[in-house]
Amino acid sequence: MMSTDTTTIEIAEVAPDDPRLAPLIAALRAELDARYPEEIDFEHPQVRQAARFLLVLAGGAAIGCCAVQPLDGGEAELKRMYVDPAWRGRGIARRLMPEAEKLAARTGARLFKLETGVRQPDAITVYERAGFTRIPNYPPYDRWDLSVCYAKPL
């Protein structure tokens, strides 16, 4: 737990069907569609059933989330990383990243990777500060010029 402006911030692992996730993921999708209108019709990779979610709560209200998707070969992928815009700039994502890494390690992953986009400099900063390094775009992101991929050994 951490405190931000007298509000207690809590990060909890939740089931993929937790109803508090849906509004956050819908807001993320809307934000991405606005930043990347040319990709709206793309078949975006889905989060698989095996994914495990972290939910960020502020005073009991859901304000952020991410998913850790186990992959084959000792890898995991960060998905659906989102912090409500009203809560950005307060270190929420910076606090969420190590928790996502611990969750990925618990799934047996030795490499944690992610994809973001060139029009998300704040996200890129969060990932680079967390120790992720740029890697060649992996499938299916290797087909998209606006994607940027990162990885970090666990």
DSSP file (Angstrom, degrees, kcal/mol; ACC not computed):
  #  RESIDUE AA STRUCTURE BP1 BP2  ACC     N-H-->O    O-->H-N    N-H-->O    O-->H-N    TCO  KAPPA ALPHA  PHI   PSI    X-CA   Y-CA   Z-CA
    1    1 A M              0   0    0      0, 0.0     2,-0.3     0, 0.0     9,-0.2   0.000 360.0 360.0 360.0 149.4    0.0    0.0    0.0
    2    2 A M  E     -A    9   0A   0      7,-1.9     7,-4.1     5,-0.0     2,-0.4  -0.957 360.0-124.7-142.5 163.2    1.0    3.6   -0.6
    3    3 A S  E     +A    8   0A   0     -2,-0.3     2,-0.4     5,-0.2     5,-0.2  -0.923  20.6 179.8-115.6 135.1   -0.6    6.9    0.1
    4    4 A T  E >  S-A    7   0A   0      3,-2.7     3,-2.0    -2,-0.4    -2,-0.0  -0.963  79.2 -20.6-132.2 113.9   -1.2    9.7   -2.4
    5    5 A D  T 3  S-     0   0    0     -2,-0.4     3,-0.1     1,-0.3    -1,-0.1   0.914 126.5 -53.6  53.6  46.7   -2.9   12.8   -1.2
    6    6 A T  T 3  S+     0   0    0      1,-0.2     2,-0.5     0, 0.0    -1,-0.3   0.463 114.4 120.7  66.2   4.8   -4.2   11.0    1.9
    7    7 A T  E <   -A    4   0A   0     -3,-2.0    -3,-2.7    51,-0.0     2,-0.4  -0.859  64.7-128.3 -97.4 129.5   -5.8    8.4   -0.4
    8    8 A T  E     -A    3   0A   0     -2,-0.5    51,-2.4    -5,-0.2     2,-0.5  -0.637  18.7-152.3 -79.1 128.0   -4.6    4.8    0.2
    9    9 A I  E     -AB   2  58A   0     -7,-4.1    -7,-1.9    -2,-0.4     2,-0.4  -0.874  16.7-179.0-101.7 130.2   -3.4    3.1   -3.0
   10   10 A E  E     - B   0  57A   0     47,-2.8    47,-3.4    -2,-0.5     2,-0.5  -0.976  16.9-154.4-130.8 142.5   -3.7   -0.7   -3.1
   11   11 A I  E     + B   0  56A   0     -2,-0.4     2,-0.4    45,-0.2    45,-0.2  -0.980  21.3 176.8-119.2 124.1   -2.8   -3.2   -5.7
   12   12 A A  E     - B   0  55A   0     43,-2.5    43,-2.9    -2,-0.5     2,-0.4  -0.964  32.0-122.2-129.8 142.0   -4.7   -6.5   -5.8
   13   13 A E  E     + B   0  54A   0     -2,-0.4     2,-0.3    41,-0.2    41,-0.2  -0.699  41.5 179.9 -78.1 132.2   -4.7   -9.5   -8.0
   14   14 A V  E     - B   0  53A   0     39,-2.2    39,-1.2    -2,-0.4     0, 0.0  -0.880  32.3 -91.4-131.9 162.4   -8.2  -10.1   -9.4
   15   15 A A    >   -     0   0    0     -2,-0.3     3,-2.2    37,-0.1    37,-0.1  -0.385  39.2-114.0 -69.4 150.6   -9.9  -12.5  -11.7
   16   16 A P  T 3  S+     0   0    0      0, 0.0    -1,-0.1     0, 0.0    36,-0.1   0.760 117.1  53.2 -58.4 -24.4  -10.1  -11.6  -15.4
   17   17 A D  T 3  S+     0   0    0      4,-0.1     5,-0.1     3,-0.0    -2,-0.1   0.256  72.8 137.0 -96.8  13.8  -13.9  -11.2  -15.1
   18   18 A D    X>  -     0   0    0     -3,-2.2     3,-2.0     1,-0.2     4,-0.6  -0.440  56.0-137.6 -58.4 123.7  -13.7   -8.8  -12.2
   19   19 A P  T 34 S+     0   0    0      0, 0.0    -1,-0.2     0, 0.0     3,-0.1   0.686  98.0  68.2 -63.7 -17.0  -16.4   -6.2  -13.1
   20   20 A R  T 3> S+     0   0    0      1,-0.2     4,-0.6     2,-0.1    -2,-0.1   0.698  94.1  59.3 -74.0 -17.4  -14.1   -3.3  -12.0
   21   21 A L  H <> S+     0   0    0     -3,-2.0     4,-2.6     1,-0.1     3,-0.4   0.868  88.7  71.2 -76.3 -37.4  -11.7   -4.1  -14.9
   22   22 A A  H  X S+     0   0    0     -4,-0.6     4,-2.4     1,-0.2     5,-0.2   0.866  97.5  46.7 -54.0 -47.8  -14.2   -3.6  -17.7
   23   23 A P  H  > S+     0   0    0      0, 0.0     4,-2.0     0, 0.0    -1,-0.2   0.884 114.0  49.6 -64.3 -34.5  -14.5    0.3  -17.5
   24   24 A L  H  X S+     0   0    0     -4,-0.6     4,-2.3    -3,-0.4    -2,-0.2   0.928 112.6  46.0 -67.3 -44.7  -10.7    0.6  -17.2
   25   25 A I  H  X S+     0   0    0     -4,-2.6     4,-2.5     2,-0.2    -1,-0.2   0.872 112.1  51.7 -67.5 -36.7  -10.1   -1.6  -20.3
   26   26 A A  H  X S+     0   0    0     -4,-2.4     4,-2.3    -5,-0.3    -1,-0.2   0.900 110.4  48.8 -64.8 -40.0  -12.8    0.2  -22.2
   27   27 A A  H  X S+     0   0    0     -4,-2.0     4,-2.3    -5,-0.2    -2,-0.2   0.896 110.9  50.9 -66.0 -39.9  -11.2    3.6  -21.4
   28   28 A L  H  X S+     0   0    0     -4,-2.3     4,-2.7     2,-0.2     5,-0.2   0.940 110.1  49.1 -60.5 -48.1   -7.8    2.2  -22.5
   29   29 A R  H  X S+     0   0    0     -4,-2.5     4,-2.6     1,-0.2    -2,-0.2   0.912 111.6  49.3 -59.7 -43.5   -9.3    1.0  -25.8
   30   30 A A  H  X S+     0   0    0     -4,-2.3     4,-1.9     2,-0.2    -1,-0.2   0.897 111.7  49.0 -63.3 -40.6  -10.9    4.5  -26.4
   31   31 A E  H  X S+     0   0    0     -4,-2.3     4,-2.0     2,-0.2    -2,-0.2   0.921 112.8  47.0 -65.4 -43.2   -7.6    6.2  -25.6
   32   32 A L  H  X S+     0   0    0     -4,-2.7     4,-2.4     1,-0.2    -2,-0.2   0.889 109.9  53.1 -66.3 -38.6   -5.7    4.0  -28.0
   33   33 A D  H  < S+     0   0    0     -4,-2.6    -1,-0.2    -5,-0.2    -2,-0.2   0.878 110.3  48.6 -63.4 -36.6   -8.2    4.4  -30.7
   34   34 A A  H  < S+     0   0    0     -4,-1.9    -2,-0.2     1,-0.2    -1,-0.2   0.871 115.6  43.2 -70.5 -36.7   -7.9    8.2  -30.4
   35   35 A R  H  < S+     0   0    0     -4,-2.0    -2,-0.2     1,-0.2    -1,-0.2   0.809 127.3  30.0 -77.0 -29.9   -4.1    8.0  -30.5
   36   36 A Y    ><  +     0   0    0     -4,-2.4     3,-2.1    -5,-0.2     4,-0.3  -0.542  65.7 160.0-129.2  64.9   -4.0    5.5  -33.3
   37   37 A P  G >  S+     0   0    0      0, 0.0     3,-1.2     0, 0.0     4,-0.3   0.805  74.0  63.5 -61.5 -27.4   -7.1    6.1  -35.5
   38   38 A E  G 3  S+     0   0    0      1,-0.2     3,-0.2    -3,-0.1    -5,-0.1   0.619 103.1  50.2 -71.5 -10.0   -5.4    4.3  -38.4
   39   39 A E  G X  S+     0   0    0     -3,-2.1     3,-1.9    -6,-0.2    -1,-0.2   0.348  75.3 104.5-107.0   5.2   -5.3    1.1  -36.4
   40   40 A I  T <  S+     0   0    0     -3,-1.2     4,-0.2     1,-0.3    -1,-0.1   0.868  84.3  46.9 -55.9 -38.3   -9.0    1.0  -35.3
   41   41 A D  T 3  S+     0   0    0     -4,-0.3    -1,-0.3    -3,-0.2    -2,-0.1   0.459  88.3 115.1 -85.8   0.2   -9.8   -1.7  -37.7
   42   42 A F  S <  S-     0   0    0     -3,-1.9     2,-1.3     1,-0.1    -3,-0.1  -0.337  77.1-114.9 -67.3 151.5   -6.8   -3.9  -36.8
   43   43 A E        -     0   0    0      3,-0.0    -1,-0.1    -2,-0.0    -2,-0.1  -0.754  40.2-154.1 -83.7  94.1   -7.3   -7.3  -35.3
   44   44 A H        -     0   0    0     -2,-1.3    -4,-0.0    -4,-0.2     2,-0.0  -0.479  23.2 -99.4 -75.2 141.0   -5.7   -6.5  -31.9
   45   45 A P        -     0   0    0      0, 0.0     2,-0.2     0, 0.0    -1,-0.1  -0.326  40.9-133.0 -59.4 137.6   -4.3   -9.4  -29.9
   46   46 A Q        -     0   0    0     -3,-0.1     2,-0.5     1,-0.0    -3,-0.0  -0.568  16.2-108.6 -91.4 155.0   -6.6  -10.5  -27.2
   47   47 A V        -     0   0    0     -2,-0.2     2,-0.1     1,-0.1    -1,-0.0  -0.717  42.3-128.0 -79.9 129.4   -5.8  -11.2  -23.6
   48   48 A R    >   -     0   0    0     -2,-0.5     3,-1.9     1,-0.1    -1,-0.1  -0.306  18.4-106.7 -79.3 163.4   -5.9  -15.0  -23.1
   49   49 A Q  T 3  S+     0   0    0      1,-0.3    -1,-0.1    -2,-0.1    -2,-0.0   0.797 116.9  62.0 -57.9 -31.5   -7.9  -16.8  -20.4
   50   50 A A  T 3  S+     0   0    0     20,-0.1    -1,-0.3     2,-0.1    18,-0.1   0.572  79.0 117.5 -75.0  -7.6   -4.6  -17.6  -18.6
   51   51 A A    <   -     0   0    0     -3,-1.9     2,-0.4    18,-0.1    18,-0.2  -0.253  55.2-147.0 -62.7 147.6   -3.9  -13.9  -18.0
   52   52 A R  E     - C   0  68A   0     16,-2.4    16,-2.9   -37,-0.1     2,-0.3  -0.961  13.9-146.1-117.6 135.6   -3.7  -12.7  -14.5
   53   53 A F  E     -BC  14  67A   0    -39,-1.2   -39,-2.2    -2,-0.4     2,-0.4  -0.769   9.3-156.7-108.6 145.7   -4.8   -9.1  -13.7
   54   54 A L  E     -BC  13  66A   0     12,-2.8    12,-1.7    -2,-0.3     2,-0.4  -0.966  13.4-159.6-113.9 136.7   -3.7   -6.5  -11.2
   55   55 A L  E     -BC  12  65A   0    -43,-2.9   -43,-2.5    -2,-0.4     2,-0.5  -0.961   7.5-145.7-119.1 131.9   -6.2   -3.8  -10.2
   56   56 A V  E     -BC  11  64A   0      8,-3.1     7,-3.0    -2,-0.4     8,-1.2  -0.864  18.5-167.8 -98.8 126.1   -5.1   -0.5   -8.6
   57   57 A L  E     -BC  10  62A   0    -47,-3.4   -47,-2.8    -2,-0.5     2,-0.5  -0.933  12.1-166.9-116.9 136.6   -7.5    0.8   -6.1
   58   58 A A  E >  S-BC   9  61A   0      3,-2.9     3,-2.0    -2,-0.4   -49,-0.2  -0.961  84.9 -22.1-121.1 110.9   -7.5    4.3   -4.6
   59   59 A G  T 3  S-     0   0    0    -51,-2.4    -1,-0.1    -2,-0.5   -50,-0.1   0.831 129.5 -51.7  57.9  30.4   -9.8    4.6   -1.6
   60   60 A G  T 3  S+     0   0    0    -52,-0.3     2,-0.4     1,-0.3    -1,-0.3   0.231 114.6 117.0  91.1 -13.1  -11.6    1.5   -2.9
   61   61 A A  E <  S-C   58   0A   0     -3,-2.0    -3,-2.9     1,-0.0     2,-0.5  -0.723  70.9-116.6 -91.6 138.0  -12.2    3.0   -6.4
   62   62 A A  E     +C   57   0A   0     -2,-0.4    -5,-0.2    -5,-0.2     3,-0.1  -0.597  45.4 157.5 -73.7 121.0  -10.6    1.2   -9.4
   63   63 A I  E     +     0   0A   0     -7,-3.0    21,-3.4    -2,-0.5     2,-0.3   0.438  58.8   6.0-125.0  -4.5   -8.1    3.6  -11.0
   64   64 A G  E     +CD  56  83A   0     -8,-1.2    -8,-3.1    19,-0.3    -1,-0.3  -0.988  55.1 177.0-170.0 166.8   -5.7    1.4  -12.9
   65   65 A C  E     -CD  55  82A   0     17,-2.5    17,-2.6    -2,-0.3     2,-0.3  -0.980   7.0-171.9-164.2 170.0   -4.9   -2.1  -14.1
   66   66 A C  E     -C   54   0A   0    -12,-1.7   -12,-2.8    -2,-0.3     2,-0.4  -0.944  16.2-137.3-162.0 164.2   -2.6   -4.4  -16.0
   67   67 A A  E     -CD  53  79A   0     12,-3.5    12,-2.9    -2,-0.3     2,-0.5  -0.950   3.3-150.1-125.6 148.8   -2.5   -8.0  -17.1
   68   68 A V  E     -CD  52  78A   0    -16,-2.9   -16,-2.4    -2,-0.4    10,-0.2  -0.978  15.8-164.5-117.1 116.6    0.3  -10.5  -17.1
   69   69 A Q  E     - D   0  77A   0      8,-2.9     8,-2.4    -2,-0.5   -18,-0.1  -0.890  14.7-136.1-106.2 112.3   -0.2  -13.1  -19.9
   70   70 A P  E     - D   0  76A   0      0, 0.0     6,-0.3     0, 0.0     2,-0.2  -0.418  26.2-170.8 -64.2 139.8    2.0  -16.2  -19.6
   71   71 A L  E  >  - D   0  75A   0      4,-3.2     4,-0.5     1,-0.1     3,-0.5  -0.750  28.4 -86.0-122.2 171.8    3.5  -17.2  -22.9
   72   72 A D  T  4 S+     0   0    0     -2,-0.2     3,-0.4     1,-0.2    -1,-0.1  -0.314 102.6  38.7 -71.5 161.6    5.4  -20.3  -24.0
   73   73 A G  T  4 S-     0   0    0      1,-0.2    -1,-0.2    36,-0.0    37,-0.1   0.756 131.6 -60.6  73.6  26.8    9.2  -20.7  -23.5
   74   74 A G  T  4 S+     0   0    0     -3,-0.5    36,-3.8     1,-0.3    37,-1.6   0.808 104.2 124.2  73.5  28.2    9.4  -19.1  -20.1
   75   75 A E  E  <  -De  71 111A   0     -4,-0.5    -4,-3.2    -3,-0.4     2,-0.3  -0.834  38.7-169.9-119.3 158.7    8.1  -15.7  -21.2
   76   76 A A  E     -De  70 112A   0     35,-2.1    37,-2.7    -2,-0.3     2,-0.4  -0.966  13.2-141.9-139.8 156.8    5.2  -13.5  -20.1
   77   77 A E  E     -De  69 113A   0     -8,-2.4    -8,-2.9    -2,-0.3     2,-0.4  -0.976  12.6-130.5-125.7 134.3    3.7  -10.4  -21.7
   78   78 A L  E     +De  68 114A   0     35,-2.6    37,-0.5    -2,-0.4     2,-0.3  -0.679  37.1 174.9 -77.5 129.7    2.4   -7.2  -20.0
   79   79 A K  E     +D   67   0A   0    -12,-2.9   -12,-3.5    -2,-0.4    35,-0.0  -0.916  48.9  16.5-133.0 159.2   -1.0   -6.3  -21.4
   80   80 A R  E     +     0   0A   0     -2,-0.3     2,-0.5   -14,-0.2    -1,-0.1   0.782  67.2 176.3  52.0  38.8   -3.7   -3.7  -20.6
   81   81 A M  E     +     0   0A   0    -15,-0.2     2,-0.3    -3,-0.1   -15,-0.2  -0.639  15.1 154.8 -74.2 122.2   -1.5   -1.4  -18.6
   82   82 A Y  E     -D   65   0A   0    -17,-2.6   -17,-2.5    -2,-0.5     2,-0.4  -0.985  29.9-172.7-155.2 138.3   -3.7    1.6  -17.8
   83   83 A V  E     -D   64   0A   0     -2,-0.3   -19,-0.3   -19,-0.2     5,-0.1  -1.000  41.4-105.6-129.3 131.3   -4.0    4.4  -15.2
   84   84 A D    >>  -     0   0    0    -21,-3.4     3,-2.5    -2,-0.4     4,-0.5  -0.269  30.8-122.5 -52.6 133.9   -6.9    6.7  -15.2
   85   85 A P  G >4 S+     0   0    0      0, 0.0     3,-1.0     0, 0.0    -1,-0.1   0.807 110.6  61.9 -54.0 -32.0   -5.8   10.1  -16.5
   86   86 A A  G 34 S+     0   0    0      1,-0.2    -2,-0.1   -23,-0.0   -23,-0.0   0.703 108.9  43.6 -66.3 -18.0   -6.9   11.9  -13.3
   87   87 A W  G X4 S+     0   0    0     -3,-2.5     3,-0.8   -24,-0.2     5,-0.4   0.399  87.5 116.0-107.8   0.0   -4.4    9.8  -11.4
   88   88 A R  T <<  +     0   0    0     -3,-1.0    -4,-0.0    -4,-0.5     0, 0.0  -0.320  66.1  36.4 -70.6 154.3   -1.4   10.0  -13.8
   89   89 A G  T 3  S+     0   0    0      1,-0.0    -1,-0.2    -2,-0.0    -3,-0.0   0.564  91.3  96.0  82.8   8.5    1.8   11.7  -12.8
   90   90 A R  S <  S-     0   0    0     -3,-0.8    -2,-0.1   -86,-0.0    -1,-0.0   0.225 102.9-100.7-114.3  11.9    1.5   10.4   -9.2
   91   91 A G  S  > S+     0   0    0      3,-0.0     4,-1.7   -87,-0.0     5,-0.2   0.625  81.4 130.9  83.2  11.8    3.7    7.3   -9.5
   92   92 A I  H  > S+     0   0    0     -5,-0.4     4,-2.1     2,-0.2     3,-0.2   0.954  76.0  43.2 -64.9 -50.0    0.9    4.8   -9.9
   93   93 A A  H  > S+     0   0    0      1,-0.2     4,-2.2     2,-0.2    -1,-0.2   0.893 111.7  54.9 -63.4 -39.3    2.4    3.1  -13.0
   94   94 A R  H  4 S+     0   0    0      1,-0.2    -1,-0.2     2,-0.2    -2,-0.2   0.855 111.9  44.5 -61.7 -34.6    5.9    3.2  -11.4
   95   95 A R  H  X S+     0   0    0     -4,-1.7     4,-0.7    -3,-0.2    -1,-0.2   0.813 112.2  52.7 -77.3 -32.5    4.4    1.3   -8.4
   96   96 A L  H  X S+     0   0    0     -4,-2.1     4,-2.2     1,-0.2     3,-0.2   0.846  95.6  69.1 -73.0 -34.8    2.4   -1.1  -10.6
   97   97 A M  H  X S+     0   0    0     -4,-2.2     4,-2.3     1,-0.2    -1,-0.2   0.908  98.6  46.1 -56.6 -50.3    5.4   -2.3  -12.7
   98   98 A P  H  > S+     0   0    0      0, 0.0     4,-2.3     0, 0.0    -1,-0.2   0.850 112.0  53.2 -64.6 -29.6    7.3   -4.2  -10.0
   99   99 A E  H  X S+     0   0    0     -4,-0.7     4,-2.1    -3,-0.2    -2,-0.2   0.898 109.2  48.6 -68.6 -38.6    4.1   -5.9   -8.9
  100  100 A A  H  X S+     0   0    0     -4,-2.2     4,-2.6     2,-0.2    -1,-0.2   0.894 110.5  51.7 -65.2 -39.7    3.5   -7.0  -12.5
  101  101 A E  H  X S+     0   0    0     -4,-2.3     4,-2.5     2,-0.2    -2,-0.2   0.913 109.3  49.3 -63.2 -43.0    7.1   -8.3  -12.7
  102  102 A K  H  X S+     0   0    0     -4,-2.3     4,-2.1     2,-0.2    -1,-0.2   0.909 111.7  49.4 -62.0 -41.5    6.6  -10.3   -9.5
  103  103 A L  H  X S+     0   0    0     -4,-2.1     4,-1.1     2,-0.2    -2,-0.2   0.913 110.2  50.4 -64.6 -42.1    3.4  -11.7  -10.9
  104  104 A A  H ><>S+     0   0    0     -4,-2.6     5,-1.9     1,-0.2     3,-0.6   0.910 109.8  50.7 -61.2 -42.3    5.1  -12.6  -14.1
  105  105 A A  H ><5S+     0   0    0     -4,-2.5     3,-1.7     1,-0.2    -1,-0.2   0.886 105.1  56.9 -63.5 -38.0    7.9  -14.4  -12.2
  106  106 A R  H 3<5S+     0   0    0     -4,-2.1    -1,-0.2     1,-0.3    -2,-0.2   0.759 100.5  58.5 -65.3 -23.3    5.3  -16.3  -10.2
  107  107 A T  T <<5S-     0   0    0     -4,-1.1    -1,-0.3    -3,-0.6    -2,-0.2   0.525 126.2-103.3 -81.0  -4.1    3.9  -17.7  -13.5
  108  108 A G  T < 5 +     0   0    0     -3,-1.7    -3,-0.2     1,-0.3    -2,-0.1   0.478  69.8 152.4  97.2   4.1    7.4  -19.1  -14.2
  109  109 A A      < -     0   0    0     -5,-1.9    -1,-0.3     1,-0.1   -34,-0.2  -0.426  27.9-178.4 -71.2 141.4    8.5  -16.4  -16.7
  110  110 A R  S    S+     0   0    0    -36,-3.8    44,-3.1     1,-0.3     2,-0.4   0.509  77.1  45.0-108.1 -15.5   12.2  -15.6  -17.0
  111  111 A L  E     -eF  75 153A   0    -37,-1.6   -35,-2.1    42,-0.3     2,-0.5  -0.998  67.5-162.5-132.6 130.6   11.6  -12.9  -19.7
  112  112 A F  E     +eF  76 152A   0     40,-2.8    40,-2.2    -2,-0.4     2,-0.3  -0.954  18.8 175.2-112.8 124.4    8.9  -10.2  -19.4
  113  113 A K  E     +eF  77 151A   0    -37,-2.7   -35,-2.6    -2,-0.5     2,-0.3  -0.837   7.5 179.8-129.3 166.5    8.0   -8.4  -22.6
  114  114 A L  E     -eF  78 150A   0     36,-2.3    36,-2.3    -2,-0.3     2,-0.4  -0.985  19.4-136.8-158.6 162.3    5.6   -5.8  -23.8
  115  115 A E  E     + F   0 149A   0    -37,-0.5     2,-0.2    -2,-0.3    34,-0.2  -0.988  27.7 158.9-125.3 137.7    4.4   -3.8  -26.7
  116  116 A T  E     - F   0 148A   0     32,-2.9    32,-2.6    -2,-0.4     2,-0.3  -0.723  35.0 -99.5-137.1-168.7    3.4   -0.1  -26.6
  117  117 A G  E >   - F   0 147A   0     30,-0.2     3,-1.6    -2,-0.2    30,-0.2  -0.852  19.2-118.7-124.6 158.7    3.2    2.6  -29.3
  118  118 A V  T 3  S+     0   0    0     28,-2.4    29,-0.1    -2,-0.3    -1,-0.1   0.706 112.1  60.4 -64.7 -20.6    5.3    5.4  -30.6
  119  119 A R  T 3  S+     0   0    0     27,-0.3    -1,-0.3     1,-0.2     3,-0.1   0.140  89.1  77.0 -94.3  20.5    2.6    7.9  -29.6
  120  120 A Q    <>  +     0   0    0     -3,-1.6     4,-2.3     1,-0.1     3,-0.3  -0.522  48.5 158.2-125.7  64.3    2.8    6.9  -25.9
  121  121 A P  H  > S+     0   0    0      0, 0.0     4,-2.3     0, 0.0     5,-0.1   0.829  74.2  56.3 -60.5 -32.7    6.0    8.6  -24.7
  122  122 A D  H  > S+     0   0    0      2,-0.2     4,-2.2     1,-0.2     5,-0.1   0.918 108.9  46.7 -65.3 -41.7    4.8    8.6  -21.0
  123  123 A A  H  > S+     0   0    0     -3,-0.3     4,-2.5     2,-0.2     5,-0.2   0.924 110.6  52.5 -64.4 -44.0    4.4    4.8  -21.2
  124  124 A I  H  X S+     0   0    0     -4,-2.3     4,-2.7     1,-0.2     5,-0.2   0.910 108.9  50.8 -58.3 -42.5    7.8    4.4  -22.9
  125  125 A T  H  X S+     0   0    0     -4,-2.3     4,-2.6     2,-0.2    -1,-0.2   0.923 109.3  50.4 -61.3 -44.8    9.3    6.4  -20.0
  126  126 A V  H  X S+     0   0    0     -4,-2.2     4,-1.4     1,-0.2    -2,-0.2   0.935 113.5  45.4 -58.4 -46.9    7.7    4.2  -17.4
  127  127 A Y  H  <>S+     0   0    0     -4,-2.5     5,-2.4     1,-0.2    -2,-0.2   0.908 113.7  47.9 -67.1 -42.5    8.9    1.0  -19.1
  128  128 A E  H ><5S+     0   0    0     -4,-2.7     3,-1.5     1,-0.2    -1,-0.2   0.904 110.8  51.3 -66.7 -39.6   12.5    2.3  -19.6
  129  129 A R  H 3<5S+     0   0    0     -4,-2.6    -1,-0.2     1,-0.3    -2,-0.2   0.794 104.8  58.6 -65.6 -26.5   12.7    3.5  -16.0
  130  130 A A  T 3<5S-     0   0    0     -4,-1.4    -1,-0.3    -5,-0.2    -2,-0.2   0.438 127.3-100.1 -82.2   0.5   11.5    0.1  -14.9
  131  131 A G  T < 5S+     0   0    0     -3,-1.5     2,-0.2     1,-0.3    -3,-0.2   0.573  73.4 144.5  95.6   9.4   14.6   -1.4  -16.7
  132  132 A F      < -     0   0    0     -5,-2.4     2,-0.4    20,-0.1    -1,-0.3  -0.586  33.8-152.6 -79.0 144.2   13.0   -2.6  -19.9
  133  133 A T  E     -G  151   0A   0     18,-2.7    18,-2.0    -2,-0.2     2,-0.1  -0.904  24.3 -97.8-119.4 149.8   15.1   -2.4  -23.0
  134  134 A R  E     +G  150   0A   0     -2,-0.4    16,-0.3    16,-0.2     3,-0.0  -0.369  44.1 179.5 -65.1 136.8   14.0   -2.0  -26.6
  135  135 A I  E     -G  149   0A   0     14,-2.3    14,-0.6    -2,-0.1     3,-0.1  -0.871  40.4 -78.4-129.3 164.2   13.8   -5.2  -28.6
  136  136 A P        -     0   0    0      0, 0.0     2,-0.1     0, 0.0     6,-0.1  -0.370  63.8 -91.2 -59.8 145.1   12.8   -5.9  -32.2
  137  137 A N        -     0   0    0     10,-0.1   -22,-0.1     4,-0.1     5,-0.1  -0.379  45.6-148.2 -61.2 131.2    9.1   -6.0  -32.6
  138  138 A Y    >   -     0   0    0      1,-0.1     3,-1.4    -2,-0.1     4,-0.5  -0.637  39.6 -39.3 -99.7 159.5    7.8   -9.5  -32.1
  139  139 A P  T 3  S+     0   0    0      0, 0.0    -1,-0.1     0, 0.0     0, 0.0  -0.300 125.1  13.5 -61.5 141.6    4.7  -11.0  -33.8
  140  140 A P  T >  S+     0   0    0      0, 0.0     3,-1.7     0, 0.0     4,-0.1  -0.988 127.1  56.5 -88.5   1.3    2.1   -9.8  -34.4
  141  141 A Y  G X  S+     0   0    0     -3,-1.4     3,-1.7     1,-0.3     6,-0.3   0.652  87.5  79.2 -69.8 -14.3    3.6   -6.3  -33.7
  142  142 A D  G 3  S+     0   0    0     -4,-0.5    -1,-0.3     1,-0.3    -5,-0.1   0.628  90.1  57.2 -67.3 -10.8    6.3   -6.8  -36.3
  143  143 A R  G <  S+     0   0    0     -3,-1.7     2,-0.6    -5,-0.2    -1,-0.3   0.508  94.5  77.9 -92.6  -7.1    3.6   -5.9  -38.8
  144  144 A W    X   -     0   0    0     -3,-1.7     3,-1.4    -4,-0.1    -1,-0.1  -0.913  60.8-160.9-115.4 118.5    2.8   -2.5  -37.3
  145  145 A D  T 3  S+     0   0    0     -2,-0.6    -1,-0.1     1,-0.3    -4,-0.0   0.724  91.5  57.6 -65.6 -23.0    5.1    0.4  -37.8
  146  146 A L  T 3  S+     0   0    0    -29,-0.1   -28,-2.4   -28,-0.0   -27,-0.3   0.461  87.1 100.4 -90.7  -0.1    3.7    2.3  -34.8
  147  147 A S  E <   -F  117   0A   0     -3,-1.4     2,-0.4    -6,-0.3   -30,-0.2  -0.564  49.3-169.2 -86.1 149.8    4.5   -0.5  -32.3
  148  148 A V  E     -F  116   0A   0    -32,-2.6   -32,-2.9    -2,-0.2     2,-0.3  -0.994  10.5-156.4-135.5 129.3    7.5   -0.5  -30.0
  149  149 A C  E     -FG 115 135A   0    -14,-0.6   -14,-2.3    -2,-0.4     2,-0.3  -0.844  10.9-178.4-114.0 148.4    8.5   -3.6  -28.1
  150  150 A Y  E     -FG 114 134A   0    -36,-2.3   -36,-2.3    -2,-0.3     2,-0.3  -0.912   3.7-169.4-136.6 160.3   10.5   -4.0  -24.9
  151  151 A A  E     -FG 113 133A   0    -18,-2.0   -18,-2.7    -2,-0.3   -38,-0.2  -0.984   5.8-169.0-149.7 158.9   11.7   -6.8  -22.7
  152  152 A K  E     -F  112   0A   0    -40,-2.2   -40,-2.8    -2,-0.3     2,-0.2  -0.959  25.5-124.4-148.7 128.1   13.3   -7.4  -19.3
  153  153 A P  E      F  111   0A   0      0, 0.0   -42,-0.3     0, 0.0   -43,-0.1  -0.493 360.0 360.0 -69.4 144.3   14.9  -10.5  -17.9
  154  154 A L              0   0    0    -44,-3.1   -43,-0.2    -2,-0.2   -44,-0.0   0.396 360.0 360.0-103.6 360.0   13.3  -11.6  -14.6
